[in-house]
């Protein structure tokens, strides 16, 4: 790179430092950090925005707050005038990313990919300015590669390098099969960076191998290599596993405000500061202040969670919804009240029904065994009264409230005439 620090004015130097500090905040690693600074120097001295890539395979239709860790960082680049390249992996999604998987991932159909992609992009608009996003589908360039192109691409990487990946090496050591098409996934993702000549790629720490592949392939195609920014993974409500819909430990950004608030109140105390740091729109100074107060005990964990819950709801539903969610939470959980605005559902069954059959029929529990466990754990109430016997027969009445856990309510509508 020809652009030098000394060639910048004092104002330009301060701008480089300001942006660099924003991009360094809250990340796991920048590879290599010195190159990111050089790219910013070039961008600011020439007035040319950087191209910032995020690739996503739409494997599920819902976006949760774990996804917003990387989206919030993208927004910082966007606010500073850089170009966000959002790549929907409609081609790679049909292969299935093997990252973190002990078996081959299910390959999606065209319709599944398209449906999920539309939902993804709409939900991303809650974090990013969609009008300033370059939206790309990687089938545009990947589906046009012929066999000769694919063989040429595969010659850029060795098998030994591919099986360095933990998921592949683990499966080999355990005697589990690896399909040949799975080896092509990181190559396809890396080729996206070549096709778009990306300057920076963002990803979670679990994506390190895949995002570094873009840097590796750009070098082979005589392009300036992209910088990789790795973001920490956000643990879910269980405090152990990465936030994921499949693990039922997530907060969806499209969820009902009361659900969002209630779920936030259930996160482990030791994760409160991390959630503030990675997913809220507070300034760095505010985040540091809150972390200090949590650490020295000057703010009670419950009060910190209330602030966190209100902040998350405000970010995605507005201040009024945040205030209402806080008030409802206090009514229900601190005073034991049943909320007024709960969903209603028609009961098409008999007047007398077993509690287990009732819970499954209302889709409040996915199976009879799950319903039985919830009853035994004291998580079921009828009209506010706890049900403790799995053999309980319920006399259905119009307006009866069925409660599962702390946040799930249904009011039954039933005409017995």
FENCORFEN-V910031 format. One record per pair of residues at least 6 apart in sequence whose C-alpha atoms are under 7 Angstrom apart, sorted by the first residue. I is the first residue (numbers start at 1). GAP is how many residues later the second one is. If there is no record, write none. Layout:
I:GAP ; I:GAP
This chain:
3:38 ; 3:39 ; 5:36 ; 8:37 ; 12:32 ; 16:24 ; 16:25 ; 20:17 ; 23:50 ; 26:252 ; 27:203 ; 27:204 ; 27:205 ; 28:202 ; 28:203 ; 28:204 ; 29:200 ; 29:201 ; 30:198 ; 30:199 ; 30:200 ; 31:196 ; 31:197 ; 31:198 ; 32:195 ; 35:192 ; 36:191 ; 43:6 ; 43:7 ; 49:32 ; 49:33 ; 49:34 ; 50:32 ; 50:33 ; 50:149 ; 51:31 ; 51:32 ; 51:33 ; 51:34 ; 51:147 ; 51:148 ; 51:149 ; 52:31 ; 52:32 ; 52:33 ; 52:146 ; 52:147 ; 52:148 ; 52:149 ; 53:31 ; 53:32 ; 53:33 ; 53:145 ; 53:147 ; 53:148 ; 53:149 ; 54:31 ; 54:32 ; 54:33 ; 54:147 ; 54:148 ; 54:149 ; 55:31 ; 55:32 ; 55:33 ; 55:34 ; 56:31 ; 56:32 ; 56:33 ; 57:31 ; 57:32 ; 57:33 ; 57:35 ; 57:36 ; 58:30 ; 58:31 ; 58:35 ; 58:55 ; 58:58 ; 58:59 ; 59:34 ; 60:56 ; 61:55 ; 61:58 ; 61:59 ; 62:58 ; 62:190 ; 63:57 ; 63:60 ; 63:189 ; 63:190 ; 64:186 ; 64:187 ; 64:188 ; 64:189 ; 65:186 ; 65:187 ; 65:188 ; 65:214 ; 66:168 ; 66:177 ; 68:211 ; 69:209 ; 69:210 ; 70:132 ; 70:133 ; 70:161 ; 71:56 ; 72:55 ; 74:10 ; 75:53 ; 78:6 ; 83:50 ; 84:49 ; 84:50 ; 85:48 ; 85:49 ; 85:50 ; 86:47 ; 86:48 ; 86:49 ; 86:50 ; 87:48 ; 87:49 ; 87:50 ; 87:51 ; 88:29 ; 88:48 ; 88:49 ; 88:50 ; 89:48 ; 89:49 ; 90:23 ; 90:47 ; 90:48 ; 90:49 ; 91:47 ; 91:48 ; 91:51 ; 92:93 ; 92:96 ; 93:14 ; 93:15 ; 93:20 ; 94:13 ; 94:14 ; 94:15 ; 95:12 ; 95:86 ; 95:87 ; 95:90 ; 96:9 ; 96:10 ; 96:11 ; 97:8 ; 97:88 ; 98:6 ; 98:7 ; 98:84 ; 99:68 ; 100:67 ; 101:66 ; 102:65 ; 102:69 ; 104:74 ; 126:190 ; 138:54 ; 162:21 ; 163:6 ; 171:6 ; 186:24 ; 186:27 ; 187:26 ; 189:21 ; 189:25 ; 190:20 ; 190:21 ; 190:23 ; 190:24 ; 190:27 ; 191:23 ; 191:26 ; 193:21 ; 194:20 ; 194:23 ; 194:24 ; 198:28 ; 199:27 ; 199:28 ; 200:26 ; 200:27 ; 200:28 ; 201:10 ; 201:25 ; 201:26 ; 201:27 ; 201:28 ; 202:26 ; 202:27 ; 202:28 ; 203:8 ; 203:26 ; 203:27 ; 203:28 ; 204:26 ; 204:27 ; 204:28 ; 204:29 ; 205:25 ; 205:26 ; 205:27 ; 205:28 ; 208:22 ; 211:17 ; 212:16 ; 215:10 ; 215:11 ; 218:6 ; 218:7 ; 219:6 ; 233:9 ; 234:8 ; 234:9 ; 235:6 ; 235:7 ; 235:8 ; 236:6 ; 236:7 ; 236:13 ; 236:14 ; 237:12 ; 237:13 ; 237:29 ; 237:30 ; 238:11 ; 238:29 ; 239:28 ; 239:29 ; 243:6 ; 243:7 ; 244:6 ; 251:9 ; 251:12 ; 253:63 ; 257:56 ; 257:60 ; 257:64 ; 257:65 ; 257:68 ; 258:67 ; 259:148 ; 260:53 ; 261:48 ; 261:49 ; 261:52 ; 261:64 ; 262:67 ; 262:145 ; 264:41 ; 264:45 ; 265:40 ; 265:41 ; 265:44 ; 269:32 ; 272:33 ; 273:18 ; 276:11 ; 276:32 ; 277:10 ; 280:31 ; 280:32 ; 293:6 ; 294:7 ; 310:12 ; 310:13 ; 310:16 ; 313:8 ; 313:9 ; 314:7 ; 314:8 ; 328:11 ; 331:6 ; 332:6 ; 332:7 ; 342:67 ; 342:68 ; 342:69 ; 343:67 ; 343:68 ; 344:66 ; 344:67 ; 344:68 ; 344:69 ; 345:65 ; 345:66 ; 345:67 ; 345:68 ; 346:66 ; 346:67 ; 346:68 ; 347:65 ; 347:66 ; 347:67 ; 351:44 ; 351:45 ; 352:41 ; 352:42 ; 352:43 ; 352:44 ; 353:40 ; 353:41 ; 353:42 ; 354:37 ; 354:38 ; 354:39 ; 354:40 ; 355:37 ; 355:38 ; 355:39 ; 356:12 ; 356:15 ; 356:16 ; 356:34 ; 359:6 ; 359:12 ; 360:6 ; 360:7 ; 360:8 ; 365:6 ; 372:18 ; 374:6 ; 375:12 ; 375:13 ; 375:15 ; 376:12 ; 378:8 ; 378:9 ; 378:10 ; 379:25 ; 379:26 ; 380:6 ; 380:7 ; 380:23 ; 380:24 ; 380:25 ; 381:6 ; 381:21 ; 381:22 ; 381:23 ; 382:19 ; 382:20 ; 382:21 ; 383:17 ; 383:18 ; 383:19 ; 397:17 ; 398:14 ; 398:15 ; 398:16 ; 398:17 ; 399:12 ; 399:13 ; 399:14 ; 400:11 ; 400:12 ; 401:8 ; 401:9 ; 401:10 ; 401:11 ; 402:7 ; 402:8 ; 402:9 ; 403:6 ; 403:7
